[in-house]
Amino acid sequence: MDENTLNRTKSAIDALIDVQQFWIDNVPEYNLSDQDLVKLKKRLKRAMDNVQKIYNENEDKMVDAEEILKKKRSPE
């Protein structure tokens, strides 16, 4: 993993924290204004985009790691 992955992870987490705050601020009605819905959409999109980029950029490394662990666990 590299610095870009770390930064994307932080950005995704920050976006999800913002989403959580929308819900906290709107308990118990959960009625978001149109402006809040637009903000919510942007935060969710940012989180999804960053998570997808992290996954796509590191999928090969993660699959390789799984294979290595499977080989270590399997009897020879």
C-alpha positions, -999 to +999 in steps of 0.1 A: +000+000+000+012+035-006+005+071+005-023+075-021-041+045-005-037+060+029-051+094+017-080+078-001-088+057+030-088+088+052-110+107+027-135+078+025-137+077+063-141+114+066-169+113+041-186+085+061-182+105+093-200+134+076-228+110+066-231+098+101-233+134+114-262+141+090-281+112+107-271+123+142-283+158+135-316+146+122-326+121+149-354+110+153-372+125+122-345+117+096-360+143+074-331+159+054-336+191+036-329+192-002-296+209+006-287+181+030-297+155+005-274+170-021-246+171+005-253+135+015-252+124-021-218+141-026-203+125+006-216+091-002-202+094-038-168+105-024-167+076+000-177+051-027-153+064-053-124+063-028-132+028-016-135+016-052-102+032-062-085+016-031-099-018-040-091-015-077-055-003-072-047-030-046-068-059-057-038-078-072-018-074-040-047-085-018-054-116-040-017-125-040-017-122-002-047-145+001-030-170-021+002-169+000-018-174+032-037-203+016-004-220+006+010-215+041-021-231+057-025-260+033-008-293+042+019-303+018 
